[in-house]
Amino acid sequence: MSQNDDPEIIDSPLSQEVTQDGITVRVLIYRLEDDVTWTLEVVDESGASTTWDAPFPTEEDALKEAIATIAKEGIRTFVVAESDQRTLH
């Protein structure tokens, strides 16, 4: 398959950086151009990511989940130590 055949990734304008307790993570919300559901991924300062297994019906739902998880579990839940593996939610 050539690169031109790959579907385009649509980034949500709701993607953003969130800072709490001096830690900043990037909340990434995106979908493939042919999909109707959205993927949620949170990337820490070292580039390690946490990606939700289940897609979200709307980009707003994905953002609400990220904000709720940060509020409930704290932003440190997304910081992956060098010895840890990347995680799935």
ZAMARGU-4260 file (C-alpha; in steps of 0.2 Angstrom, whole numbers, plus 5000, padded with zeros to 4 digits):
<rodrens>
0) 5000/5000/5000 | 5007/5017/4995 | 5008/5031/5007 | 4994/5040/4997 | 4982/5026/5001
5) 4984/5028/5020 | 4969/5037/5028 | 4972/5054/5034 | 4972/5057/5053 | 4960/5070/5058
10) 4965/5079/5074 | 4952/5087/5085 | 4953/5105/5090 | 4949/5099/5107 | 4967/5092/5109
15) 4976/5101/5122 | 4990/5102/5135 | 4985/5100/5153 | 4996/5105/5168 | 4993/5099/5186
20) 5006/5099/5200 | 5020/5105/5188 | 5017/5090/5176 | 5011/5093/5159 | 5003/5080/5148
25) 4996/5081/5130 | 4978/5076/5128 | 4977/5070/5110 | 4960/5067/5102 | 4960/5060/5084
30) 4951/5049/5071 | 4955/5042/5054 | 4946/5051/5040 | 4934/5036/5037 | 4930/5033/5055
35) 4916/5041/5065 | 4923/5037/5082 | 4937/5046/5091 | 4953/5040/5099 | 4959/5047/5116
40) 4978/5047/5120 | 4987/5055/5134 | 5006/5058/5131 | 5018/5062/5145 | 5033/5074/5145
45) 5044/5059/5140 | 5033/5054/5125 | 5026/5039/5134 | 5007/5037/5130 | 4991/5030/5137
50) 4978/5026/5125 | 4960/5020/5128 | 4955/5004/5121 | 4937/5009/5117 | 4934/5023/5105
55) 4922/5038/5109 | 4907/5043/5099 | 4912/5061/5100 | 4927/5071/5103 | 4919/5080/5117
60) 4916/5063/5126 | 4934/5059/5124 | 4939/5076/5132 | 4927/5074/5146 | 4935/5056/5150
65) 4952/5063/5150 | 4948/5078/5162 | 4938/5066/5173 | 4952/5054/5174 | 4964/5067/5178
70) 4953/5074/5192 | 4949/5057/5199 | 4966/5048/5198 | 4978/5063/5196 | 4989/5068/5182
75) 5003/5057/5189 | 4993/5042/5183 | 4999/5046/5165 | 5017/5048/5169 | 5026/5033/5164
80) 5043/5029/5173 | 5057/5023/5161 | 5056/5006/5168 | 5037/5005/5165 | 5028/5000/5149
85) 5016/5010/5140 | 4998/5007/5146 | 4981/5005/5140 | 4965/5012/5149
</rodrens>
